[in-house]
Amino acid sequence: MPFGFGKKTVAPELKVVKPKPLTPATIAKTKANLDTDPFSPSSEDSSDGVWPFTSNVGKFKAAKNLSADFGLEKTDGGATETTSLLGSSGSPSSRTIKDPVSFLVVCFTILIGDTARGVMFPTLWLLNKSLGGDKITQGYAVASFSGGRVLMSPVLGKMSETLGYKPTLTKSLSTLLFGTLLYVSASTPVIASHLASIHDSAPLSLLILAQIVMGLGSGTLGVTRAYVAEITPRDKRTAWLSYLTAVQYSGFTVMPVVGAFICRAVKEGGVMEGGRDFLGGYLSFNEFSMPAWFMTVLSSLTLILTRTVFADRKRAAKAPKKAVDLESGEADFADQVVLGSLTRFDVTILGCMLLNVATKGSIAVYETLAVNFSVSHFVSFDAEKAGFVVSSCGAMGVVALLCMGLLGRIWSDVQMITGGMLVMCIGTGLLIHFGDHSHFGETRFAAAVFLLYSIGYPIGHTAVIGIFSKIVSTRPQGALLGYFASAGSLARMFFPILAGYVAQYEGNSVMFCVLIFVLGTATAIVIVNRATLVRLSTE
């Protein structure tokens, strides 16, 4: 009895090659089967991938399109058409997206959301200094972007559940576009000098405000992850989310190379040596403003694509998971109260959010200190070279993310989480030194960045996202993934500020010791609770 619960049903007879046209009798029979079919969209088992693209449509419509959803032929008025969710091999691992254009728009939205952080990476410290800032203000400038994400991620996640994806993405992209224009203003010398005449801190305040607004517009991580989680089978979710994370990761680790090329373009001998000023300097193209202009163009393009070619899709409501087993009367394993009034499910998702904090916070420290660290330790290093090193290692990290499907066949999510964080601990340890740093070689710095950006963070953090999505798969994911994204953004807000103060008064190495303690503690917690994580992610 593969389709029904307690009653015998007969699946419609469909053939791949030259099938008979669907008759009204076949449709009616399939409709009846769907009334108790565990593969229907309302079932918690819908994550098996058979119905990953059906939304809240009528049962009759679902039955009528059954052959299309399975990649079989259907006849409509004598015309035969084939729609496939499977690749040429027909295996689950080769599933393709039914609406690839909209999926690509979502990916592009993710890319520019973190490109807003990454493309400014090589020059943010230099812009901060030119406006009179120090390591502490640098920490606030980096943290303010994530602060905006913290505020907006849950709001956008909830909005996507009520309004759909298109209105949510349109509002966020419009906000991002406005933020890039504020950044342009902060990096335009004439405007900055006018603001400085009002108050010395006004230019830095505008820079931080621009970062906050861009963060508000980039708070779509929960929305986009929920989109992918809804349209992918549960057992393939980590692999699909790894592709999404690869796009995001490219934004803040690979796109710094664009910022590095911009630095080179306006340097002596570059194609735009010295930059260009128009309208009395109010329209300025310099090493600080050009990354922002680049982001303005990308944001405008993505907004146009969202408005014109993105097909809106209402969020599919999921049936709540039963808290009590009807036969035994005992609470479900996930819903057993284990800490005060918190259930095991509550404690586990809070733990996953803390893992997100540990990994995201660690990488945020390097965003804050990497350029300053490399420039202060190596005579041959400048913002351009530091950007190239991070981008190169980030590109290798993208390759690792694209291989997550293969890695997932070898190691479990828990193993990838622990392994990734241990590698991050090793990379961080390579940067620790006290006293004279004249012996500190460039190769050692490059090796540390490689371990962090190419292996540890991309694999460990993506496995955290994957296991969290699996654990919450039976609940509405938009808000939960929004809170998850906010936890990561909160880490990216708090850790840079902490790094700025600690590095300013105690030195970089003390901050790196703090990171090893945080990552080591998180790894130990995962190892102790690995059985619970495995069970909740597979039930």
Disulfide bonds with the S-S distance in Angstrom:
none
